[in-house]
C-alpha cells in the first residue's frame, strides 16, 4: 500500500516525518520561480514579491531536505509534465515496487476547484511566465537576487 501525502507544510516538517515514520520515502518537487510566483499571485492575490520570497524560502527548506532525508528523490514540475519517463525512472529507482504506475489519464488539480474538468498533465510554466509583465519580472528578479544559491542549486536562472 502506498499513501501519498503532499501538504505544503510538510516541506518544513520532512525531518520530523522521517523521524516518526522511518519507512517513509520523499519526493521533493520544485518549480520555476517565475511560474510559481505568477500562479500564487493569480490564485491568492499576494504581491509578486511575496510570491517570489515564498519560492526562495521553500527552496531553502528543500535544499535542507535533500541533504538530510535518507530516501528521497528530487523532480522538477516541468519534467513531470514534459519528461515523464525521466520522472518515472527516478521514482522507481527509489521505490521499485511502483514500476507499474503510469502518468496516463486525467488529473484533478487547482483548475478543478474552479469548476473545470480533469485534464491530462500539462506544463503550465510557459503560459504562466507569459502572464508576467516586464515590471513583474524586475520585481521577481529583485527578490531572487537574494536566493542565488537556491537558483543555482536547482538549475534555474534569473531572467
N, C-alpha and C positions, 0 to 999 in steps of 0.2 A: 504494500500500500504506500502511496506517495501523497503527502499533503504539501501543497504549495501555498505558502503564506507570503504575501507581498506588501504588507502595510508599510508605507513610507517611514514611520517612526522606527522600524526595525533596522534601518541603516545605522542609527546610533545605538541600537541595542544588540547588535550582532554578537559582540563578545560575550555578553550575558546569555544570549540564546545558546551559543556554543557551550558555555559552561554548564547550563542546566539541561541541555539536550545534546549530549556528546555524539550522538549518531546523526546529527544534522549535517546537511550539505547546503552550501550557499552559492547562489548565482548573483553576482554583482553586475548590474546593468547600468550603463552610463549613456548619456545622450548629449548631442551637440548643444553647447551652451546657448546659442542664439535661438535655435528652435525651441528649446525648453523655456527660455525666457519669454518668447512670444506666446507660447501656449499658456503659461501661467498667467501672464498679463491678460490675455483674452478671456480665459475662463474665470479667473479670480479677481481681476480688476486691480492688481497690485501695480505699483510703479515699476518700470522696467529695471531700474537699478536694484530694487529688492529682489526681483526675479533672478538677475544675474548673480547677486550675492548668494541667493539660495543655491544656485548651481555650484558656486565656488566652495561654499561650506559643506555641501553634500559630498563633493568630490574629495575634500579633506578627510571626511569620515570614510569614504570608500577606499582611499589610499591606505588608511589605517587598517580597515577590514581586510584588504588584500594581503597585508603583512602579518596579521595575527590569526586569521581564520585558517584552520587546518585543511578543510575540504571545501575548496572554493574555486570558482571559475568566473572570469570576467568576460562579459559580452557587451557589444555596443548595440544600441537600438537600431542603428542603420544596418548593421549586419543581420540582426534578427529579421529585418524586413527584406533586405536585398541579397543576403548570402546565407540562406537557411541551412545549407549543408555544412558550412563552417560552424555555425552555432550548434547544430545538432551534434557534430563531431566533438566539439568542446564539452557539451553536456554529457554525452555518452562516454567520453574519456573519464569523466568524473563519476558518472553513475551508469555503468554498462547495462544494468537491468532496464534502463529506459530506451534501449535501442529500437524499440518498436513504435516510439511516439512519432507523430507527424505534425507538420505545420499546416496541413491541408484543412480545408473547411473555413467556416466563417467565425469570427470572434466578436464578442461584445466588448466595447471599450467606452471611453469617455463620451464618444459621439452617441452611444446608445442611451445614455442618460437623458439626452435631449430629444428623444422620440425617434431617432434614426434607427434603421435596422442594422443587424450584424453585417460585417463586411470582411473580406479577406484581409490578411496582413498587408499594410501599405505603408511605405516610408513617407511620413508627412513632413519630414525635415525641410525639403526644398520649398514646399508651399508656405510653411511657417516662416522660413527665412525671408521669402519674397514679401511677406506681410510687414516686414520691418522697414522703416524709412531710414534715410541716411542719419538723421538725428538719433534714432533709436540705436543704430549700430555704434555711433560715437559714445552714447551713454553706456551701452553694454561694455564697450571697449575700456571705458574709464574704470569700470568695476573689475573687469577681467585682468587688467594690468596688475592687480593685487594678487592674482591667482596664476601667475606664470608657471609655477611648479606644477600645479594641477593640470593646466592646459597641456604642458609638455608630457607629463606622465601618461595622460590618456590620449595623446597624439591628436589633439585638436589644435586649432590656430586662432590667433586674434586676427580678425578681418580688417 
